[in-house]
Amino acid sequence: MSDKSPEKDELEGTEQPFVSHLIELRDRLVRALIAVLVVFGVLCFYPGPGALYDILAHPLVAHLPKGATLIATNVISPLLVPLKITLLAAFLVALPVVLYQTWAFVAPGLYSHEKKLVLPLVVSSTVLFFTGVAFCYFIVIPAMSQFIQSFAPKSITAAPDIEQYLGFVLTLFLVFGAAFEVPIVVIVLARMGLVSIDKFKQFRGYFIVLAFIIAAVVTPPDVISQLALAVPMCILYELGIIAARLFIKHTQAPQDGESAAQDKVS
């Protein structure tokens, strides 16, 4: 008679696969980190941390009074702030490699219909986030800077601190990047069956009010940035409803498709 319990038999042989998964995860993380560090090293040589910060500061500096510049109130800020910008830029440039390593680790454990679900969401969410950041950099920050400077008294010379500007810009990038993920949220909730397409349509009016409330809370107190956030959110909400309908249709599990066909026949 065997001394092994059923529970022990069920766990027998699972240690090695678990360890191998941990090793693979470590390797994927190391590769992603190496990609970020390589890009960081390249960016340090060209165009350089200083040039990258100048690029980031351009939307504001272009609308400052003639001769006005950003200032550094901390002794090491002129060194640390450009390095932080370079590291952030390196991560964004290497993001496709990071996402590929994540996908390569997760994909083998997914069914074919799940791969159809996850991969498009990863790619589209990344593209939408970058689109939100680009929209903020090229449109929102210049318009907001010009609007604010137009109300500044002539007796005041604007000279923003570089650390405060960095925190301000990164916050705006995060806000607009996250706001542009509205279609992804709609698609995921609809695909998981938590909220139906009809419910999203009924919630349209409430979402418009919610979008303007969010814009008023998370953006600076100027009408330009608030409208620039709320209006795209409302448009993306409508696009999310359309995309959710198409996405559900093309990512159904085989049994879901069979049951739907049987329902039509019956």
NULUMDO-843815 format. One record per atom (N, C-alpha, C): atom name; x, z, y. Coordinates in steps of 0.001 Angstrom, whole numbers, plus 500000, padded with zeros to 6 digits. Layout:
BEGIN
  atomo    east      up   north
     CA       X       Z       Y
...
END
This chain:
BEGIN
  atomo    east      up   north
      N  500844  500000  498801
     CA  500000  500000  500000
      C  500879  500000  501248
      N  500585  499123  502201
     CA  501425  498983  503397
      C  501132  500105  504370
      N  502238  500585  505024
     CA  502089  501651  506012
      C  501725  501104  507391
      N  501799  499787  507559
     CA  501552  499209  508883
      C  500064  499250  509211
      N  499770  499647  510442
     CA  498382  499661  510913
      C  498011  498274  511412
      N  496704  497965  511469
     CA  496267  496655  511984
      C  496755  496404  513401
      N  496784  497500  514230
     CA  497231  497320  515603
      C  498684  496882  515647
      N  499510  497454  514792
     CA  500922  497111  514773
      C  501118  495690  514281
      N  500309  495279  513309
     CA  500423  493914  512805
      C  500071  492892  513892
      N  499070  493221  514709
     CA  498667  492299  515756
      C  499761  492124  516796
      N  500543  493160  517047
     CA  501597  493093  518053
      C  502913  492599  517493
      N  502997  492482  516205
     CA  504259  492093  515588
      C  504632  490667  515995
      N  505861  490515  516460
     CA  506365  489198  516833
      C  506065  488797  518261
      N  505410  489685  519026
     CA  505072  489324  520412
      C  506188  489697  521379
      N  507148  490548  520927
     CA  508200  490982  521841
      C  509070  489817  522294
      N  509458  488950  521365
     CA  510351  487852  521702
      C  509714  486846  522665
      N  508460  486400  522431
     CA  507832  485512  523413
      C  507738  486140  524797
      N  507451  487457  524853
     CA  507346  488126  526145
      C  508684  488120  526869
      N  509751  488414  526137
     CA  511086  488412  526730
      C  511468  487009  527187
      N  511133  486011  526374
     CA  511461  484634  526750
      C  510719  484212  528015
      N  509474  484683  528173
     CA  508724  484388  529397
      C  509387  485060  530598
      N  509860  486276  530427
     CA  510548  486964  531522
      C  511831  486231  531903
      N  512560  485762  530892
     CA  513795  485019  531164
      C  513493  483727  531909
      N  512435  483037  531476
     CA  512057  481795  532159
      C  511625  482078  533597
      N  510879  483160  533798
     CA  510455  483525  535148
      C  511664  483816  536031
      N  512637  484542  535472
     CA  513857  484833  536228
      C  514580  483544  536611
      N  514688  482627  535654
     CA  515379  481365  535920
      C  514663  480560  536999
      N  513333  480538  536934
     CA  512560  479804  537945
      C  512752  480419  539328
      N  512740  481748  539404
     CA  512933  482419  540687
      C  514332  482161  541234
      N  515330  482186  540353
     CA  516705  481934  540786
      C  516836  480518  541335
      N  516236  479546  540653
     CA  516303  478159  541125
      C  515626  478009  542476
      N  514481  478662  542647
     CA  513787  478597  543935
      C  514629  479232  545035
      N  515256  480378  544724
     CA  516099  481056  545700
      C  517315  480204  546062
      N  517910  479558  545059
     CA  519062  478693  545314
      C  518668  477542  546232
      N  517493  476972  545996
     CA  517027  475872  546842
      C  516890  476324  548297
      N  516320  477521  548501
     CA  516166  478043  549864
      C  517526  478278  550508
      N  518473  478867  549749
     CA  519796  479164  550298
      C  520578  477900  550606
      N  520436  476882  549763
     CA  521135  475614  550018
      C  520620  474982  551307
      N  519305  474941  551456
     CA  518727  474377  552680
      C  519122  475221  553885
      N  519162  476542  553719
     CA  519580  477433  554804
      C  521008  477113  555236
      N  521904  476918  554260
     CA  523288  476579  554586
      C  523393  475257  555325
      N  522606  474263  554887
     CA  522626  472954  555552
      C  522123  473077  556991
      N  521030  473815  557166
     CA  520463  473957  558508
      C  521373  474747  559441
      N  522170  475637  558883
     CA  523119  476391  559712
      C  524177  475467  560311
      N  524530  474411  559565
     CA  525519  473451  560077
      C  524848  472388  560949
      N  523693  471923  560540
     CA  522976  470918  561332
      C  521475  471084  561132
      N  520701  471208  562183
     CA  521107  471162  563594
      C  521667  472461  564139
      N  521650  473541  563346
     CA  522162  474828  563773
      C  521053  475773  564196
      N  521285  477087  564048
     CA  520249  478067  564407
      C  519808  477973  565860
      N  520768  477774  566770
     CA  520421  477687  568188
      C  519517  476504  568483
      N  519840  475369  567898
     CA  519033  474167  568123
      C  517634  474329  567536
      N  517541  474991  566380
     CA  516225  475215  565779
      C  515360  476105  566660
      N  515991  477126  567255
     CA  515200  477978  568145
      C  514770  477215  569393
      N  515646  476343  569901
     CA  515272  475530  571062
      C  514062  474652  570736
      N  514051  474115  569510
     CA  512903  473300  569092
      C  511635  474144  569055
      N  511747  475360  568508
     CA  510587  476244  568424
      C  510103  476655  569809
      N  511034  476863  570739
     CA  510676  477343  572070
      C  510243  476227  573013
      N  510439  474979  572623
     CA  510167  473857  573528
      C  508738  473824  574065
      N  507694  474055  573238
     CA  506328  473997  573793
      C  506095  474981  574926
      N  506795  476121  574915
     CA  506644  477097  575992
      C  507564  476771  577162
      N  508841  476499  576866
     CA  509823  476258  577919
      C  509426  475056  578765
      N  508815  474060  578142
     CA  508437  472850  578879
      C  507424  473126  579983
      N  506711  474250  579895
     CA  505683  474563  580887
      C  506046  475777  581739
      N  507265  476284  581595
     CA  507728  477357  582469
      C  508113  476778  583829
      N  508120  477608  584871
     CA  508567  477120  586184
      C  509991  476584  586119
      N  510318  475688  587008
     CA  511633  475063  587015
      C  512732  476112  587139
      N  513687  476055  586225
     CA  514798  476999  586227
      C  514560  478248  585402
      N  513327  478501  584968
     CA  513009  479688  584177
      C  513399  479456  582718
      N  513864  480511  582040
     CA  514264  480433  580644
      C  513778  481667  579905
      N  513923  481641  578596
     CA  513659  482833  577802
      C  514829  483793  577938
      N  514558  485083  577750
     CA  515607  486085  577874
      C  515712  486890  576585
      N  516838  487592  576433
     CA  517053  488482  575291
      C  517303  489882  575817
      N  516430  490822  575489
     CA  516580  492203  575949
      C  517340  493060  574942
      N  517571  492516  573752
     CA  518339  493226  572729
      C  519714  492564  572593
      N  520745  493378  572393
     CA  522112  492857  572364
      C  522305  491829  571260
      N  521758  492075  570069
     CA  521989  491184  568928
      C  520878  490153  568744
      N  519901  490145  569635
     CA  518805  489173  569512
      C  519274  487721  569537
      N  520232  487355  570408
     CA  520668  485955  570413
      C  521262  485495  569084
      N  521692  486436  568238
     CA  522220  486092  566917
      C  521136  486166  565846
      N  520389  487272  565817
     CA  519441  487499  564735
      C  518224  486594  564812
      N  517687  486401  565997
     CA  516447  485615  566113
      C  516646  484169  565657
      N  517705  483460  566103
     CA  517906  482102  565576
      C  518138  482069  564065
      N  518812  483095  563522
     CA  519010  483138  562071
      C  517685  483324  561337
      N  516795  484135  561890
     CA  515471  484304  561283
      C  514705  482978  561291
      N  514808  482258  562394
     CA  514140  480949  562487
      C  514716  479994  561450
      N  516037  480025  561281
     CA  516683  479139  560310
      C  516253  479468  558893
      N  516156  480756  558572
     CA  515723  481156  557239
      C  514277  480749  556989
      N  513427  480900  557991
     CA  512031  480485  557851
      C  511937  478969  557668
      N  512713  478228  558458
     CA  512712  476771  558324
      C  513219  476350  556950
      N  514224  477062  556430
     CA  514758  476741  555103
      C  513701  476956  554027
      N  512946  478031  554154
     CA  511887  478284  553171
      C  510825  477195  553226
      N  510446  476776  554428
     CA  509423  475743  554558
      C  509910  474405  554013
      N  511174  474071  554284
     CA  511717  472808  553776
      C  511828  472841  552254
      N  512221  473996  551712
     CA  512384  474129  550259
      C  511085  474478  549550
      N  509983  474581  550287
     CA  508713  474981  549673
      C  508279  474062  548533
      N  508450  472741  548622
     CA  508091  471897  547473
      C  508829  472289  546191
      N  510101  472672  546311
     CA  510856  473104  545131
      C  510312  474427  544609
      N  510004  475348  545527
     CA  509450  476643  545138
      C  508116  476456  544418
      N  507269  475594  544961
     CA  505972  475347  544341
      C  506124  474649  542989
      N  507098  473749  542891
     CA  507326  473071  541608
      C  507765  474065  540543
      N  508657  474990  540890
     CA  509106  475997  539935
      C  507936  476892  539513
      N  507073  477216  540451
     CA  505883  478007  540114
      C  504972  477244  539176
      N  504749  475980  539477
     CA  503893  475143  538649
      C  504496  474941  537258
      N  505805  474724  537181
     CA  506458  474513  535892
      C  506367  475751  535005
      N  506298  476928  535619
     CA  506182  478160  534837
      C  504754  478380  534351
      N  503771  478016  535175
     CA  502372  478301  534856
      C  501734  477201  534014
      N  502093  475951  534265
     CA  501398  474802  533660
      C  501335  474822  532136
      N  502415  475211  531401
     CA  502327  475162  529931
      C  501219  476031  529339
      N  500781  477041  530057
     CA  499731  477908  529534
      C  498332  477501  529933
      N  498183  476347  530572
     CA  496878  475916  531040
      C  496328  474784  530186
      N  495000  474725  530089
     CA  494340  473594  529453
      C  494377  472395  530402
      N  494054  471226  529859
     CA  494135  470008  530670
      C  493168  470056  531846
      N  491936  470583  531621
     CA  490986  470653  532729
      C  491399  471706  533756
      N  492144  472744  533311
     CA  492644  473744  534253
      C  493778  473175  535095
      N  494584  472302  534496
     CA  495635  471641  535274
      C  495015  470752  536351
      N  493918  470098  536010
     CA  493212  469289  537003
      C  492678  470153  538138
      N  492442  471429  537852
     CA  491917  472343  538854
      C  493023  472926  539717
      N  494119  473383  539101
     CA  495146  474137  539821
      C  496052  473234  540645
      N  496570  472160  540056
     CA  497550  471330  540749
      C  497012  470746  542054
      N  495823  470159  542074
     CA  495310  469659  543362
      C  495130  470762  544403
      N  494747  471967  543954
     CA  494573  473071  544890
      C  495907  473504  545490
      N  496953  473548  544667
     CA  498275  473938  545162
      C  498776  472934  546190
      N  498664  471651  545851
     CA  499157  470603  546750
      C  498338  470563  548041
      N  497017  470567  547903
     CA  496163  470455  549090
      C  496267  471685  549987
      N  496383  472878  549395
     CA  496521  474082  550216
      C  497832  474079  550987
      N  498896  473558  550370
     CA  500184  473455  551066
      C  500107  472469  552219
      N  499500  471317  551955
     CA  499358  470296  553008
      C  498503  470826  554153
      N  497417  471514  553832
     CA  496549  472053  554874
      C  497253  473130  555695
      N  498052  473963  555047
     CA  498779  474998  555785
      C  499769  474366  556756
      N  500529  473378  556298
     CA  501472  472688  557177
      C  500736  471964  558306
      N  499573  471418  558004
     CA  498785  470749  559033
      C  498358  471739  560114
      N  497945  472937  559686
     CA  497572  473967  560649
      C  498740  474395  561521
      N  499918  474537  560918
     CA  501116  474909  561678
      C  501472  473807  562673
      N  501444  472542  562220
     CA  501754  471419  563106
      C  500742  471316  564251
      N  499466  471522  563947
     CA  498423  471503  564972
      C  498686  472579  566019
      N  499103  473756  565569
     CA  499411  474854  566484
      C  500616  474524  567355
      N  501669  473959  566763
     CA  502917  473690  567487
      C  502755  472556  568500
      N  502130  471465  568073
     CA  502089  470271  568919
      C  500926  470261  569912
      N  499854  470999  569615
     CA  498666  470934  570469
      C  498331  472280  571109
      N  498221  473335  570272
     CA  497702  474607  570781
      C  498694  475296  571718
      N  499938  475472  571283
     CA  500912  476197  572107
      C  501182  475488  573436
      N  501403  474162  573465
     CA  501588  473511  574769
      C  500373  473648  575690
      N  499176  473430  575137
     CA  497969  473540  575959
      C  497772  474970  576458
      N  498015  475942  575596
     CA  497859  477342  575974
      C  498890  477734  577032
      N  500145  477277  576863
     CA  501203  477597  577823
      C  500879  477014  579200
      N  500419  475775  579218
     CA  500059  475145  580483
      C  498879  475855  581138
      N  497911  476257  580333
     CA  496736  476956  580864
      C  497135  478295  581471
      N  497989  479049  580782
     CA  498407  480368  581270
      C  499238  480235  582540
      N  500171  479278  582551
     CA  501026  479108  583720
      C  500241  478647  584938
      N  499154  477953  584733
     CA  498351  477495  585864
      C  497674  478650  586584
      N  497513  479793  585900
     CA  496894  480964  586515
      C  497929  481985  586994
      N  499210  481750  586699
     CA  500245  482712  587090
      C  500476  482675  588594
      N  500549  483832  589264
     CA  500823  483857  590708
      C  502191  483254  591022
      N  502338  482672  592193
     CA  503593  482052  592587
      C  504717  483071  592725
      N  504361  484332  592948
     CA  505379  485365  593134
      C  505963  485869  591817
      N  505426  485410  590688
     CA  505888  485865  589378
      C  506688  484755  588711
      N  507885  485110  588239
     CA  508717  484176  587489
      C  508649  484555  586014
      N  508093  483693  585203
     CA  507942  483981  583777
      C  509291  483881  583079
      N  509623  484916  582301
     CA  510853  484925  581509
      C  510580  485705  580219
      N  509883  485101  579266
     CA  509515  485808  578027
      C  510737  486190  577199
      N  510606  487297  576466
     CA  511676  487745  575569
      C  511645  486920  574291
      N  512815  486571  573760
     CA  512876  485671  572612
      C  512300  486318  571350
      N  512477  487618  571185
     CA  511919  488280  570004
      C  510400  488336  570074
      N  509872  488636  571257
     CA  508422  488662  571418
      C  507836  487270  571224
      N  508523  486259  571723
     CA  508031  484894  571543
      C  508051  484501  570072
      N  509099  484907  569356
     CA  509171  484613  567924
      C  507992  485239  567182
      N  507743  486527  567435
     CA  506619  487191  566785
      C  505286  486563  567161
      N  505158  486181  568423
     CA  503926  485555  568902
      C  503681  484219  568206
      N  504719  483388  568122
     CA  504581  482059  567520
      C  504321  482170  566021
      N  505045  483055  565335
     CA  504838  483207  563899
      C  503430  483696  563587
      N  502908  484576  564438
     CA  501527  485037  564252
      C  500544  483884  564403
      N  500759  483044  565426
     CA  499884  481894  565617
      C  500004  480907  564459
      N  501232  480680  563987
     CA  501428  479778  562843
      C  500655  480284  561626
      N  500755  481589  561371
     CA  500069  482174  560221
      C  498553  482077  560385
      N  498057  482349  561585
     CA  496616  482309  561838
      C  496074  480896  561645
      N  496734  479918  562251
     CA  496229  478544  562154
      C  496458  477971  560763
      N  497569  478325  560120
     CA  497786  477876  558752
      C  496739  478424  557807
      N  496396  479712  557983
     CA  495358  480323  557136
      C  493982  479755  557457
      N  493710  479478  558741
     CA  492402  478940  559127
      C  492168  477564  558516
      N  493232  476802  558368
     CA  493088  475460  557795
      C  492901  475499  556271
      N  492911  476699  555687
     CA  492654  476844  554259
      C  491167  477022  553956
      N  490322  476925  554966
     CA  488877  477099  554769
      C  488329  476184  553672
      N  488681  474890  553634
     CA  488146  474051  552549
      C  488547  474546  551160
      N  489763  475092  551029
     CA  490220  475583  549729
      C  489372  476779  549292
      N  489068  477665  550230
     CA  488233  478833  549913
      C  486849  478382  549463
      N  486283  477418  550164
     CA  484955  476905  549802
      C  484991  476282  548414
      N  486018  475477  548145
     CA  486124  474808  546850
      C  486273  475815  545718
      N  487141  476809  545894
     CA  487381  477796  544840
      C  486120  478606  544558
      N  485456  479076  545602
     CA  484239  479874  545409
      C  483148  479051  544724
      N  483037  477774  545119
     CA  482021  476925  544503
      C  482382  476596  543061
      N  483661  476330  542799
     CA  484088  475964  541440
      C  483952  477134  540472
      N  484184  478356  540962
     CA  484048  479536  540117
      C  482591  479949  539940
      N  481685  479300  540657
     CA  480277  479617  540540
      C  479848  480855  541294
      N  480709  481384  542173
     CA  480358  482583  542924
      C  479385  482269  544053
      N  479543  481092  544648
     CA  478644  480661  545723
      C  478294  479198  545471
      N  477029  478870  545524
     CA  476597  477495  545274
      C  476764  476641  546530
      N  476744  475326  546331
     CA  476847  474401  547459
      C  475673  474608  548420
      N  474491  474811  547877
     CA  473316  475026  548724
      C  473451  476281  549575
      N  474048  477339  549009
     CA  474259  478570  549768
      C  475226  478345  550922
      N  476282  477552  550655
     CA  477226  477235  551727
      C  476532  476474  552854
      N  475629  475584  552504
     CA  474900  474843  553529
      C  473998  475779  554343
      N  473364  476726  553655
     CA  472500  477669  554348
      C  473293  478615  555251
      N  474545  478880  554870
     CA  475392  479815  555615
      C  476076  479130  556796
      N  475840  477820  556996
     CA  476556  477045  558015
      C  476446  477682  559400
      N  475240  478038  559814
     CA  475053  478612  561142
      C  475780  479932  561312
      N  475748  480765  560274
     CA  476449  482046  560334
      C  477962  481841  560400
      N  478448  480827  559691
     CA  479889  480583  559697
      C  480368  480149  561079
      N  479573  479369  561786
     CA  479964  478957  563138
      C  480143  480175  564040
      N  479194  481096  563957
     CA  479310  482336  564748
      C  480530  483130  564295
      N  480733  483226  562976
     CA  481871  483966  562434
      C  483193  483348  562864
      N  483269  482010  562891
     CA  484498  481330  563295
      C  484867  481672  564738
      N  483893  481704  565622
     CA  484182  482026  567024
      C  484537  483502  567187
      N  483951  484363  566368
     CA  484315  485786  566423
      C  485762  485970  565956
      N  486124  485329  564845
     CA  487493  485417  564342
      C  488476  484875  565374
      N  488139  483735  565992
     CA  489015  483137  567000
      C  489204  484068  568193
      N  488142  484763  568584
     CA  488235  485676  569718
      C  489103  486893  569395
      N  489136  487284  568112
     CA  489878  488488  567712
      C  491356  488206  567483
      N  491671  487088  566797
     CA  493050  486874  566334
      C  493888  486015  567265
      N  493283  485349  568245
     CA  494050  484511  569164
      C  494218  485215  570504
      N  495153  484732  571334
     CA  495294  485299  572682
      C  493996  485129  573481
      N  493818  485943  574511
     CA  492552  485906  575265
      C  492477  484730  576234
      N  492574  483515  575709
     CA  492379  482328  576540
      C  491463  481375  575789
      N  490675  480646  576527
     CA  489641  479811  575936
      C  490234  478644  575150
      N  491431  478185  575538
     CA  492047  477043  574876
      C  492338  477351  573409
      N  493054  478445  573159
     CA  493430  478782  571786
      C  492214  479179  570952
      N  491227  479808  571577
     CA  490033  480215  570830
      C  489217  479000  570378
      N  489038  478047  571267
     CA  488335  476820  570882
      C  489148  476012  569880
      N  490474  476006  570060
     CA  491343  475236  569168
      C  491330  475787  567752
      N  490978  477060  567593
     CA  490881  477640  566257
      C  489471  477535  565692
      N  488471  477837  566504
     CA  487090  477889  566008
      C  486547  476507  565657
      N  486783  475521  566492
     CA  486232  474188  566257
      C  486786  473560  564973
      N  488125  473557  564748
     CA  488615  473024  563475
      C  488092  473775  562258
      N  487913  475101  562371
     CA  487370  475862  561247
      C  485971  475376  560883
      N  485155  475090  561887
     CA  483795  474606  561614
      C  483828  473221  560971
      N  484722  472362  561463
     CA  484847  471023  560883
      C  485356  471103  559446
      N  486360  471946  559222
     CA  486923  472093  557875
      C  485920  472712  556907
      N  485033  473544  557412
     CA  483979  474122  556567
      C  483081  473014  556018
      N  482719  472070  556889
     CA  481885  470951  556448
      C  482640  470076  555451
      N  483928  469828  555721
     CA  484728  469036  554791
      C  484873  469751  553452
      N  484949  471084  553494
     CA  485064  471861  552263
      C  483830  471730  551387
      N  482654  471682  552002
     CA  481417  471516  551234
      C  481404  470164  550534
      N  481817  469116  551264
     CA  481859  467776  550672
      C  482889  467722  549547
      N  484079  468294  549811
     CA  485143  468258  548811
      C  484783  469084  547584
      N  484070  470194  547776
     CA  483701  471048  546645
      C  482796  470305  545674
      N  481878  469524  546206
     CA  480970  468774  545344
      C  481743  467774  544481
      N  482705  467081  545103
     CA  483510  466105  544365
      C  484458  466796  543392
      N  485012  467925  543821
     CA  485992  468638  543000
      C  485345  469188  541735
      N  484158  469747  541869
     CA  483451  470297  540707
      C  483145  469184  539708
      N  482798  468042  540219
     CA  482438  466917  539353
      C  483625  466448  538511
      N  484831  466472  539085
     CA  485998  465900  538401
      C  486868  466936  537697
      N  486515  468217  537755
     CA  487333  469243  537106
      C  486530  470079  536125
      N  485455  469535  535610
     CA  484655  470270  534631
      C  485393  470370  533307
      N  485237  471498  532660
     CA  485772  471648  531310
      C  485002  470734  530366
      N  485625  470310  529256
     CA  484940  469403  528326
      C  483595  469925  527865
      N  483497  471225  527549
     CA  482228  471760  527082
      C  481187  471753  528190
      N  481651  471920  529460
     CA  480710  471868  530577
      C  480121  470479  530714
      N  480985  469473  530560
     CA  480511  468098  530657
      C  479558  467764  529539
      N  479865  468260  528324
     CA  478981  467981  527179
      C  477631  468645  527377
      N  477633  469895  527853
     CA  476378  470614  528044
      C  475545  469965  529144
      N  476254  469475  530188
     CA  475518  468803  531267
      C  474883  467528  530755
      N  475621  466803  529871
     CA  475064  465576  529308
      C  473865  465876  528414
      N  473963  466957  527627
     CA  472859  467339  526764
      C  471632  467722  527565
      N  471879  468386  528716
     CA  470761  468776  529573
      C  470043  467558  530118
      N  470834  466514  530461
     CA  470214  465289  530971
      C  469375  464616  529895
      N  469912  464629  528642
     CA  469185  463997  527549
      C  467882  464720  527260
      N  467986  466082  527231
     CA  466791  466863  526953
      C  465796  466809  528109
END
